[in-house]
Amino acid sequence: MATSNPPLKDDLDIVIPTIRNLDFLEMWRPFFQPYHLIIVQDGDPSKTIKVPSGFSYDLYNRNDINKILGPKASCISFKDSACRCFGYMVSKKKYIFTIDDDCFVAKDPSGKDIDALSQHIRNLLHPATPYFFNTLYDPFSDGADFVRGYPFSLREGIPTAVSHGLWLNIPDYDAPTQLVKPRERNTRYVDAVMTIPKGTLFPMCGMNLAFDRNMIGPAMYFGLMGDGQPIGRYDDMWAGWCVKVICDHLGLGIKTGLPYIWHSKASNPFVNLKKEYKGIFWQEEIIPFFQALSLPKESTTVQACYIEMAKQVKDKLGKIDPYFVKLGDAMVTWIEAWDELNLKDSKKPNGK
């Protein structure tokens, strides 16, 4: 039975990348059924993906992506969950929640099912505080407030663009850590949400993530990964680094912590190592690049920031490997495709 009066029912899409039947939605039915789903089918487009009855959804496969974007479809990854960002592009809603198909409903310490989507919405609808850290974490949470010594001039906060959720059971580890700790499980439920401070990067995971599409959507590009690319499993992290720099520049906030989901399936660490191998080396230069990256004052839109970022990626990271030149070009193509698709829709009589 669906939740009565669900928050943002007409303003939020749920984006799910998948290669399999979506039986996992049965567990999420009480929370997801009121919302519209955008399913991005990865891999073989001739395969039929079954969706449980009762859900409102659009399903896009590779043939659809090629038809909608034409030559610009080259910027959407193939055989990688990074294809999910196509769902962000075609959505017409203000908010996006994205989840992987191996993520189930978690329980809080009292044994109650966690409504992850509701918590994400709460995070997004309350201000962020990246300019001064509050030791009670999110001052807008129930039972919390700004502590003594917190400047009153900063208590209004700034808009929250991203809500980054966490996971119980299988942690989001890289392949080397998976190999060293194959049986490790996360059982720690920390009842906290915090704003990531300005100037601090973080490793963004895309399997339990929500964001304000109007504020930051054009920067939520999950890069070129998977088939034909020398790297995988860095799609969400790439987007996270880009988004954080742009949010810092534009005065937008990012929160992390609650809500938790139950991550049920550990991916193969040997397969992951093959995908991550170059990234493990490259990230030691990529992260300092983002830490030092400066955007001009004239860049006042997400698109302008992202185009400038793409230029710097090509100029500076292109020296590491030609892949980054290709990635920089794809970043520009992504923005062009985003603008073409969304500006075209905005010109329709009822376009939003």
C-alpha positions in Angstrom: 0.0 0.0 0.0 1.4 3.4 -1.0 2.3 6.1 1.5 -0.5 8.7 1.8 0.4 12.2 0.7 4.0 11.4 -0.3 6.3 14.4 -0.3 7.2 15.9 -3.7 5.1 13.2 -5.5 4.9 15.3 -8.7 8.4 16.9 -8.4 10.7 13.8 -8.2 11.8 11.0 -10.5 13.5 7.8 -9.3 16.3 6.8 -11.7 17.4 3.1 -11.7 20.1 1.6 -14.0 19.8 -2.1 -14.5 20.5 -5.2 -16.5 18.0 -7.5 -14.8 14.3 -7.8 -13.9 13.4 -5.3 -11.2 12.0 -7.7 -8.6 13.7 -5.6 -5.9 11.0 -2.9 -6.3 8.5 -5.1 -4.5 10.3 -4.4 -1.2 10.3 -0.7 -2.0 6.7 -0.6 -3.2 5.3 1.2 0.0 7.8 4.0 -0.6 8.3 4.2 -4.4 4.9 3.4 -5.9 3.6 7.0 -5.8 6.6 8.2 -7.8 7.5 8.0 -11.4 10.5 5.7 -12.3 13.0 6.2 -15.1 14.7 2.9 -15.8 17.9 2.9 -17.9 18.6 -0.5 -19.3 22.2 -1.3 -19.7 23.7 -3.8 -22.0 21.8 -5.8 -24.6 18.8 -3.7 -25.8 17.0 -6.7 -27.1 16.7 -8.2 -23.6 13.3 -7.7 -22.0 13.4 -6.1 -18.5 10.3 -7.0 -16.4 9.0 -4.4 -14.0 6.5 -5.3 -11.3 2.9 -4.1 -12.0 1.6 -1.0 -10.4 4.6 1.3 -11.0 4.6 4.3 -13.3 7.8 4.2 -15.4 9.6 4.9 -18.6 12.2 2.5 -19.7 15.1 3.5 -22.0 17.6 1.0 -23.6 20.6 1.8 -25.8 18.5 2.0 -28.9 16.4 4.7 -27.3 19.4 6.6 -26.1 20.9 6.6 -29.6 17.6 7.7 -31.1 17.1 10.5 -28.7 20.6 11.9 -28.6 21.9 10.9 -32.1 25.7 11.4 -32.4 25.8 12.9 -28.9 24.8 9.5 -27.5 28.6 8.8 -27.5 28.8 10.7 -24.1 26.6 8.0 -22.4 28.6 5.0 -21.1 27.7 1.6 -22.3 27.8 -1.6 -20.2 28.3 0.4 -17.0 25.9 1.8 -14.4 27.1 5.3 -15.4 24.4 5.1 -18.1 22.0 6.2 -15.3 22.9 9.8 -15.9 20.8 9.6 -19.1 17.9 9.3 -16.8 18.9 12.6 -15.2 18.9 14.3 -18.6 15.5 13.1 -19.8 13.7 13.8 -16.5 11.6 16.8 -16.3 11.3 16.9 -12.5 13.0 19.2 -10.0 14.4 16.4 -7.9 16.1 13.0 -8.7 16.6 10.0 -6.4 18.8 7.2 -7.8 19.3 3.8 -6.4 20.9 0.5 -7.5 18.9 -2.7 -8.0 20.8 -4.6 -5.3 19.8 -2.1 -2.6 17.0 -3.0 -0.3 15.1 -1.4 2.5 17.2 -1.2 5.7 15.9 -1.2 9.3 16.8 1.4 11.9 18.0 0.2 15.4 14.4 -0.1 16.6 13.6 -2.5 13.7 11.5 -0.1 11.7 11.8 0.0 7.9 13.7 3.1 6.8 12.0 5.3 4.3 15.2 6.4 2.5 13.4 8.6 0.0 11.6 10.6 2.7 14.9 11.3 4.5 16.6 12.4 1.2 13.8 14.8 0.6 14.1 16.2 4.1 17.8 16.7 3.6 17.3 18.5 0.3 14.5 20.8 1.6 16.6 22.0 4.6 19.6 24.3 4.3 23.2 23.2 4.3 26.0 24.7 6.4 29.4 24.3 4.7 31.0 27.5 5.9 31.2 26.6 9.6 30.9 23.2 11.2 28.2 22.5 13.7 29.3 19.9 16.3 25.8 18.6 16.6 26.0 17.9 12.8 22.9 19.0 11.0 21.3 21.7 13.1 18.0 21.3 11.1 17.6 17.7 12.3 15.0 16.9 15.0 16.4 17.5 18.4 19.4 19.5 17.2 20.2 23.2 16.8 23.2 25.5 16.3 25.6 25.2 19.2 27.1 28.0 21.3 29.7 29.9 19.4 28.1 29.3 15.9 28.0 32.6 14.1 24.5 34.0 13.8 25.3 35.4 10.5 25.8 31.9 9.1 22.7 30.2 10.6 20.5 30.8 7.7 22.6 28.3 5.7 22.5 27.8 1.9 20.5 25.7 -0.4 21.2 21.9 -0.4 21.9 20.6 -3.8 22.9 17.0 -3.0 21.9 14.4 -0.4 24.3 11.5 -0.2 23.0 8.4 1.6 25.0 5.5 3.1 24.6 1.7 3.3 24.4 -1.1 5.8 25.7 -4.6 5.2 28.0 -4.5 2.1 30.2 -1.3 2.3 31.2 0.7 -0.8 34.8 -0.5 -0.9 37.4 -0.4 -3.6 38.8 -3.7 -4.9 42.0 -3.8 -2.8 40.0 -3.2 0.4 37.4 -5.9 -0.7 40.2 -8.4 -1.1 41.7 -7.6 2.3 38.4 -7.6 4.1 36.2 -10.0 2.2 33.8 -10.7 5.1 33.5 -7.2 6.5 30.0 -5.9 6.9 28.9 -2.4 8.0 26.6 -2.8 11.0 27.0 0.7 12.4 23.9 2.8 12.2 24.9 6.4 12.9 21.9 8.7 13.4 23.5 11.8 11.8 23.5 14.0 8.8 26.3 16.5 8.2 27.2 19.1 5.6 30.5 18.5 3.8 32.6 21.6 4.5 33.5 24.0 1.7 36.9 23.1 0.1 36.6 19.4 1.1 36.1 16.7 -1.6 34.4 13.4 -0.9 33.9 10.0 -2.6 30.4 10.1 -3.9 28.5 6.8 -4.2 25.7 6.7 -6.7 23.7 3.8 -5.3 21.8 5.9 -2.7 21.8 9.5 -3.9 19.4 12.4 -4.3 19.9 15.8 -5.8 18.1 19.0 -6.9 18.2 18.6 -10.7 17.4 22.3 -11.2 20.4 23.4 -9.1 23.1 20.9 -10.0 21.7 18.5 -12.6 24.0 19.5 -15.6 27.1 18.6 -13.4 25.8 15.1 -12.5 27.6 13.5 -15.4 28.9 10.1 -14.6 31.7 10.3 -17.2 32.9 7.8 -19.8 33.1 4.3 -18.2 32.6 0.7 -19.1 32.7 -0.7 -22.6 35.6 0.8 -24.7 37.0 2.8 -21.8 40.2 2.1 -19.8 38.4 2.6 -16.5 35.3 1.7 -14.6 33.7 2.2 -11.1 34.8 5.8 -11.0 31.7 7.2 -12.6 30.0 8.4 -9.4 33.2 9.6 -7.9 34.0 11.7 -11.0 30.6 13.3 -10.8 31.1 13.9 -7.1 34.4 15.7 -7.5 33.0 17.9 -10.2 29.8 18.6 -8.3 31.6 19.5 -5.1 33.9 22.0 -6.8 30.9 23.6 -8.6 28.7 23.7 -5.5 31.5 25.4 -3.6 31.8 27.9 -6.4 28.1 28.6 -6.7 27.3 28.6 -2.9 25.4 25.3 -2.8 25.6 22.6 -0.1 26.0 18.8 0.0 24.9 16.6 2.9 26.0 13.1 3.8 24.8 10.5 6.3 21.2 9.4 6.7 19.4 7.7 5.0 20.7 4.1 5.0 19.8 1.4 2.6 20.7 -2.3 2.8 23.3 -3.1 0.2 22.8 -6.8 -0.5 25.4 -7.9 -3.1 29.2 -7.6 -3.0 30.6 -7.3 -6.5 33.5 -9.5 -7.5 36.7 -7.9 -6.2 38.9 -9.3 -9.0 36.5 -8.0 -11.7 36.5 -4.7 -9.8 40.2 -4.5 -9.6 40.5 -4.9 -13.4 38.0 -2.0 -13.8 39.6 0.2 -11.1 43.3 -0.5 -11.8 44.2 2.7 -13.6 41.9 4.8 -11.5 43.7 3.8 -8.3 46.9 5.3 -9.8 45.2 8.2 -11.5 43.2 9.4 -8.5 46.5 10.4 -6.8 46.8 13.1 -9.4 43.1 13.7 -10.1 42.3 14.7 -6.5 45.0 17.3 -6.3 43.7 18.7 -9.6 40.2 19.1 -8.2 41.6 20.5 -4.9 43.4 23.2 -6.8 40.8 23.8 -9.5 39.5 27.4 -9.6 36.5 28.6 -11.6 36.2 32.2 -12.9 33.7 34.6 -11.3 32.1 34.9 -14.7 31.0 31.3 -14.5 27.6 31.8 -12.8 25.7 28.8 -14.2 26.3 25.1 -13.7 26.8 24.7 -17.5 29.4 27.5 -17.7 31.3 26.0 -14.7 31.2 22.6 -16.3 32.5 23.7 -19.7 35.4 25.5 -18.0 36.1 22.4 -15.9 36.1 20.3 -19.1 38.7 22.6 -20.6 41.0 22.3 -17.5 40.5 18.5 -17.5 41.8 18.3 -21.1 44.7 20.8 -20.4 45.9 19.4 -17.1 44.7 15.8 -16.8 45.3 15.1 -20.5 49.0 15.0 -19.7 48.4 11.9 -17.6 46.6 9.9 -20.3 44.8 10.6 -23.6 41.6 9.3 -21.9 41.2 12.6 -20.2 41.1 14.5 -23.4 38.4 12.2 -24.6 36.6 12.6 -21.2 36.9 16.4 -21.5 35.3 16.3 -24.9 32.5 14.0 -23.6 31.8 16.5 -20.8 31.2 19.2 -23.4 29.0 16.9 -25.4 27.0 16.0 -22.3 26.3 19.7 -21.7 25.3 20.3 -25.3 23.0 17.3 -25.2 21.5 18.4 -21.9 20.8 21.9 -23.1 19.4 20.7 -26.5 17.1 18.3 -24.8 15.9 20.5 -22.0 15.8 23.8 -23.9 13.7 22.1 -26.6 11.3 20.8 -24.0 11.1 24.2 -22.2 9.8 25.7 -25.4 6.8 23.4 -25.5 3.5 25.0 -24.5 3.4 23.1 -21.2 7.2 22.6 -20.8 8.6 23.0 -17.4 
